[in-house]
Amino acid sequence: LAVDEINAQGGVLGAQGQRELAFIVCDDKTDKEYAKASATYLSNRGVPAVLGPLLSNLLETTATEVAIPQGLFMVSPSSTSVGIRDLDDDDLIWRVSSADTAQARALAYFGLWLAKEPIHADSPSTIRVVGVHTSDNYGNEFRAAFEVALGAYASALLGGDSGLNVSFSAISHKPASETDQW
């Protein structure tokens, strides 16, 4: 519907003048090879911009191996890896979701806030936190940011005189393939 409305108004103004907008769908099957093949196909057809891939690891791989070398603009609506920010991409690769680190900080704060609730007053003096994460760029970055935030919030929220300690451990899960589910 949006494509039709934009084209009814004359399309979009690009470097080559007024152009109609088109919407081409490619399925990356949440697989790196499919994602790279899709981006290559679109780039070879002269598509100037791609919405996707959705997953951080697919975006980073596709960006470095296809989009950046071919000058293809990509924006992901859901990739959150902080590594995307550090790509040498000439401003071709964008994400619109907040980074893993922001999500990890929020979760660490919420977890400690819950642990301080009066319902836990009879709990032991150590708050144990266990994180289960995937062993990929998303999971590893999230775990690292969560652990740092947990330590900082524990010190700030619980204070040294509270008698409470926070213990964190992580369990890593590596799917057998990119498409395996939990």
N, C-alpha and C positions, 0 to 999 in steps of 0.2 A: 504494500500500500504506500509506504513512504517513497519508494522508488518511483512509482507512478505519479505521485504528487510533485516530487522534485522535477521529474522530466516534463510534466505539464506546465511547469513554470519556466521551462527553458533549459533544464539540466543544471550542471555545475560549471563554474568558470575555472578552467585549468590553464596550464602553461600554453596549451595549444588552442586556447579559446573556449567557447561554450561547447560543452559535451554532455551527452546523455549519461545518466548513471545506470549501471547494470549491477545485478546481484548474481554472482556465480557461487554455487555451493560445492565444496569438496569435503569429503569425510576423511579425517586423518586417522580414524579408528584408534585414537589415543596411542599411536605407534610412531616412533621417530622416523622410520623409513617412509611411512605413508605421509607424515607431515611434511617431510622434505620433498617428496614427490609432488604433493599438492602445491606447495609453494613454488616449486620449479615450473610446474604446469601453468600456474597462474602468471608467473613472471614472463614465461615464454609467450603467453597470449597478450602481453602488453598491459596486464592489470597493474595499476600504479600503487594500490593499497590493499591490504588483506586484514580482515578482522579475524584474529586467531593466531595461533592455536590457543586453546584454553588452558592447558597445563604448562607450568613453568619449565619443566625439563624439555618439553616439546618446543616451546618458544625459544629457549636458549639455543638448542641444537639447530633448529630451523633458521634462526636469526644468523648464527655464526657461519653456517655452512651454505645457506642459500640467500636469504634476504639481504644481508649486508653486502656480500660480494656483488649481488646483482642490483643493488640500489632500490630494493623493494621495501616500502613502508609497511610496518606491521603494528597493530595495536591489539593487545589481548585484554578482554574484559575481565579475566579471572586469574591470570598468572600473578603470583605474589612473591616470587623469589627476589631477594635483595640483589642477587647476581645480575639481574636484568639491568639494574641501575648502573652497574659497572661495565657494561658492554661497550666496546669501542665501536659505536654504531652510527656516528655522524647524525644522531637524532632520528634514526629510522625506526627504532624499536621502542614502543611505548606500552605501558600497562596502566589500567585505570583503577585497579584494586590496591588497597594499602598493602604494604610489605608484610612478610611473615613476622618481622620483628614487632610491628605494631600489634598484630594479633596475639603474639606470644606474651607481650607485656600486659595486655588486657586480661588474658586468661590467668596469668600468674597473680595479678592483683585480686581478681575475683576469687581465686582458689584460697588465697590467704585470708581474704575478708570472710569467706565462709568458715574457715577454720577458727576464726576468732569469735564466732557467734556463741552465745551463752549455751546453746544446746550441746556444745562440745566441752563444757566446763569440767566434766568429769573425765575427760580424755587424758591420755598420758602426756608427759611434758614434751614429747617429740611429735611434731607433725610430719608424717611421712607422705611424700608426693612421688608417685611413679608415673612417668611419661612413656607412652607407647607411640612410636613414630615409625614412618617409613624410612628406609635407608637410601634416600635420594636427596637432591638439592633442597626440595621443599621440607622434608622431614628433619634433615640434619640442621638446616638453618633455623627452623622453628624451635627445635630442641635446645640449640645453643642459646638463642635469644630468651627462651623461657627460663632456662637455668640462671642466666645472668639477672633477669628481671626478678625471679623468685628470691635470689639472694639479696638483691637491693631492697625489695619490698619487705622481706622478712626483717631486715635490719631497721627499716624505717617504721613499719607498722607494729612490729612486736617489740622492738627495742631490746637492748641488752639486759634489762632488769626484769623482763616479763617471766623468766623461767622457762620459756618455750624455745625449743630448737626446731629447725626445719631440716629435714633430710630429703635429698632428691636423688632418684636413680632413674635411668632411662633404659628402655627395652627397644631395640631396633628390629624392624621387620623388613626383610628384603623380598618383595614378590618374585616368584619364579619368572614372570614375564611382566612387561609393561602393562598388560591388560588384566592381570590378576586382581581380584577383589579380596577384601578381608574376609 
